[in-house]
Amino acid sequence: MQNVLKDTNKNNYYKTILIGTGAAGLYFGAGVPCGHGKDVLMLEKTARPAMKLLMAGSGQCNVTHGGSIKDFLDCYGDHGSRIRTCLYKHNNLELMSFLESLGVPLTEREDGKVFPASMDAHDVKNALMEACAANGAEIRLNSSVTQIKDLESGFEVIVESIDGVSKNVETYTCTNLVVATGGCSYPTTGSDGSIFRALRDDLGLKIEEPRPALTPVFVQDYQFGELSGISLKDIGMKIAGLKKSFTGDLLFTHKNLSGPVIINNSRYITTGSRLELNFVYPENVETVTASLKKAAPGSSRSVTSFLAEEYGLPKRFVSKIVELALSSGSESADKKLSALSGKEISALARSLAAAEFSVSGLGGFNVAMVTKGGVSLEEVSLKTMESKRYPGLYFIGEVLDIDGDTGGYNLQFAYSSAMAAADNIFAI
Ligand SMILES: Cc1cc2nc3c(=O)[nH]c(=O)nc-3n(C[C@H](O)[C@H](O)[C@H](O)COP(=O)(O)OP(=O)(O)OC[C@H]3O[C@@H](n4cnc5c(N)ncnc54)[C@H](O)[C@@H]3O)c2cc1C
């Protein structure tokens, strides 16, 4: 049935309106000081708040990382140092004690990732929702903000809400407007990037082009589909044209390259990028060549079992590398070390320590865990998250041009930025 458009033209005023009840929005609502909640309206486009938070960490919700907050600065690509103040002021220890104060005990895994002790994202969401309610902040669901107007002393927001089959259009005004609408990844959760049009067209703000990040990478002529599920620890990766190089775990999937070293650095990769992977890092072409040359003379060992043992690699992976590197194809896996020619040794060393791939594409927004791009950092005071051009307008969480690595860094930024905005608005 077609929606019936009905303009109720209500001129509702709230001191603070927040758009989007994802992680950042709920942290904001939960951080509103007692007594101020009745002045806060939280508008959510979908029927269910925090859908993405519930997916975080495969439903277990990796809320942050342990260790020194200083180490976080390297986990947001080139933007980490720009959000230093906000991260330091509202750091990982504060996030943890905040959640524990809301009744969510936490646990830190050996790898530093912090989760609710129950390993259930619902506990985080429920605690934040309860805190929003306890503070008196009102959450209005099925309410999508479509336009924002600057009134000089505040803002007017146009909201389309679905009530059964009728679509209502309402107008709200506020002194402070907090935009917490997320990026474009997993658009079915409500974060579809539609707010960027309003921010660009209505307010003239600079939006860095949203691109998928924390996403797998497709390469031309992918030969590793049959190794799906195999992961290699601490490989090295270079991206042509970039000075820095990367290390981390690699995962082969049916169709693409994934795992932390790929997805954390997908922010630097585009179609056409050339990748050089070193599966035996920190060894290199020269050291692999030298060790093959040393081991080969008179040896009846198979090349595959020698390399698998020498570099601690899965046999199935090495067998594939040997097959691809040596001209004799699938029979080459059984080739004896002593039968290797100088040319074959060089080919093997390159395939192991400097394998080249040409990127044919990246996983799109349907699979990317975060969005690179969004509201330009130039537009915002990164101490308070307030717009430089429009006092009273704030941006928190992934709507900003900040994308973190996997490991809890994105939810940490959602928290840190939300608290920075709340501090400024409520002058704590
Ligand atoms: C599968 C997956 C797993 C992840 N795991 C982790 C993890 O373990 N740890 C971690 O740190 N990060 C993780 N992330 C990233 C993290 O979840 C996000 O960075 C974080 O949720 C962003 O929070 P946000 O509040 O800024 O945006 P979102 O959570 O995207 O919330 C934005 C909200 O705004 C609403 N909205 C959008 N437009 C409008 C509008 N016009 N009007 C009204 N409402 C609107 C949306 O419906 C949505 O509810 C994961 C992401 C995915 C997809």
The ligand as an SDF file (V2000), in Angstrom:
LIG
                    3D

 53 58  0  0  0  0  0  0  0  0999 V2000
   29.6580   -6.5360   11.1960 C   0  0  0  0  0  0  0  0  0  0  0  0
   30.3330   -5.4340   11.9850 C   0  0  0  0  0  0  0  0  0  0  0  0
   31.0850   -5.7610   13.0940 C   0  0  0  0  0  0  0  0  0  0  0  0
   31.7230   -4.7440   13.8130 C   0  0  0  0  0  0  0  0  0  0  0  0
   32.4350   -5.0770   14.9340 N   0  0  0  0  0  0  0  0  0  0  0  0
   33.0110   -4.0930   15.6650 C   0  0  0  0  0  0  0  0  0  0  0  0
   33.6530   -4.3830   16.8990 C   0  0  0  0  0  0  0  0  0  0  0  0
   33.6250   -5.5280   17.3960 O   0  0  0  0  0  0  0  0  0  0  0  0
   34.3010   -3.3750   17.5520 N   0  0  0  0  0  0  0  0  0  0  0  0
   34.3020   -2.0830   17.0550 C   0  0  0  0  0  0  0  0  0  0  0  0
   34.9120   -1.2040   17.6800 O   0  0  0  0  0  0  0  0  0  0  0  0
   33.6400   -1.7650   15.9280 N   0  0  0  0  0  0  0  0  0  0  0  0
   32.9890   -2.7240   15.2410 C   0  0  0  0  0  0  0  0  0  0  0  0
   32.2960   -2.3890   14.1030 N   0  0  0  0  0  0  0  0  0  0  0  0
   32.1950   -0.9700   13.7260 C   0  0  0  0  0  0  0  0  0  0  0  0
   31.2140   -0.2670   14.6810 C   0  0  0  0  0  0  0  0  0  0  0  0
   30.0980   -1.0800   14.8940 O   0  0  0  0  0  0  0  0  0  0  0  0
   30.7840    1.0820   14.1110 C   0  0  0  0  0  0  0  0  0  0  0  0
   31.9310    1.8560   13.8420 O   0  0  0  0  0  0  0  0  0  0  0  0
   29.8880    1.8220   15.0970 C   0  0  0  0  0  0  0  0  0  0  0  0
   28.7180    1.0810   15.3420 O   0  0  0  0  0  0  0  0  0  0  0  0
   29.5370    3.1980   14.5580 C   0  0  0  0  0  0  0  0  0  0  0  0
   28.6620    3.7820   15.4750 O   0  0  0  0  0  0  0  0  0  0  0  0
   27.8070    5.0640   15.0550 P   0  0  0  0  0  0  0  0  0  0  0  0
   26.8660    5.3000   16.1720 O   0  0  0  0  0  0  0  0  0  0  0  0
   28.7070    6.1530   14.6430 O   0  0  0  0  0  0  0  0  0  0  0  0
   26.9960    4.6310   13.7590 O   0  0  0  0  0  0  0  0  0  0  0  0
   25.9130    3.4670   13.5750 P   0  0  0  0  0  0  0  0  0  0  0  0
   26.1080    2.3930   14.5590 O   0  0  0  0  0  0  0  0  0  0  0  0
   25.9970    3.1210   12.1420 O   0  0  0  0  0  0  0  0  0  0  0  0
   24.5370    4.1520   13.9230 O   0  0  0  0  0  0  0  0  0  0  0  0
   23.9630    5.1800   13.1440 C   0  0  0  0  0  0  0  0  0  0  0  0
   22.4700    5.2520   13.4460 C   0  0  0  0  0  0  0  0  0  0  0  0
   21.9160    6.4150   12.8160 O   0  0  0  0  0  0  0  0  0  0  0  0
   20.6720    6.0830   12.2140 C   0  0  0  0  0  0  0  0  0  0  0  0
   20.4280    7.0240   11.1150 N   0  0  0  0  0  0  0  0  0  0  0  0
   21.1270    7.1340    9.9580 C   0  0  0  0  0  0  0  0  0  0  0  0
   20.6260    8.1210    9.2070 N   0  0  0  0  0  0  0  0  0  0  0  0
   19.5910    8.6600    9.8950 C   0  0  0  0  0  0  0  0  0  0  0  0
   18.6830    9.7200    9.6450 C   0  0  0  0  0  0  0  0  0  0  0  0
   18.7410   10.4380    8.5110 N   0  0  0  0  0  0  0  0  0  0  0  0
   17.7300   10.0070   10.5670 N   0  0  0  0  0  0  0  0  0  0  0  0
   17.6520    9.2950   11.7310 C   0  0  0  0  0  0  0  0  0  0  0  0
   18.5170    8.2700   12.0270 N   0  0  0  0  0  0  0  0  0  0  0  0
   19.4690    7.9640   11.1210 C   0  0  0  0  0  0  0  0  0  0  0  0
   20.8570    4.6440   11.7660 C   0  0  0  0  0  0  0  0  0  0  0  0
   19.6220    3.9950   11.5760 O   0  0  0  0  0  0  0  0  0  0  0  0
   21.6810    4.0600   12.9120 C   0  0  0  0  0  0  0  0  0  0  0  0
   20.8570    3.5460   13.9290 O   0  0  0  0  0  0  0  0  0  0  0  0
   31.6250   -3.3850   13.3830 C   0  0  0  0  0  0  0  0  0  0  0  0
   30.8510   -3.0630   12.2660 C   0  0  0  0  0  0  0  0  0  0  0  0
   30.1920   -4.0750   11.5740 C   0  0  0  0  0  0  0  0  0  0  0  0
   29.3370   -3.7060   10.3930 C   0  0  0  0  0  0  0  0  0  0  0  0
  1  2  1  0
  2  3  1  0
  2 52  2  0
  3  4  2  0
  4  5  1  0
  4 50  1  0
  5  6  2  0
  6  7  1  0
  6 13  1  0
  7  8  2  0
  7  9  1  0
  9 10  1  0
 10 11  2  0
 10 12  1  0
 12 13  2  0
 13 14  1  0
 14 15  1  0
 14 50  1  0
 15 16  1  0
 16 17  1  0
 16 18  1  0
 18 19  1  0
 18 20  1  0
 20 21  1  0
 20 22  1  0
 22 23  1  0
 23 24  1  0
 24 25  2  0
 24 26  1  0
 24 27  1  0
 27 28  1  0
 28 29  2  0
 28 30  1  0
 28 31  1  0
 31 32  1  0
 32 33  1  0
 33 34  1  0
 33 48  1  0
 34 35  1  0
 35 36  1  0
 35 46  1  0
 36 37  1  0
 36 45  1  0
 37 38  2  0
 38 39  1  0
 39 40  1  0
 39 45  2  0
 40 41  1  0
 40 42  2  0
 42 43  1  0
 43 44  2  0
 44 45  1  0
 46 47  1  0
 46 48  1  0
 48 49  1  0
 50 51  2  0
 51 52  1  0
 52 53  1  0
M  END
$$$$
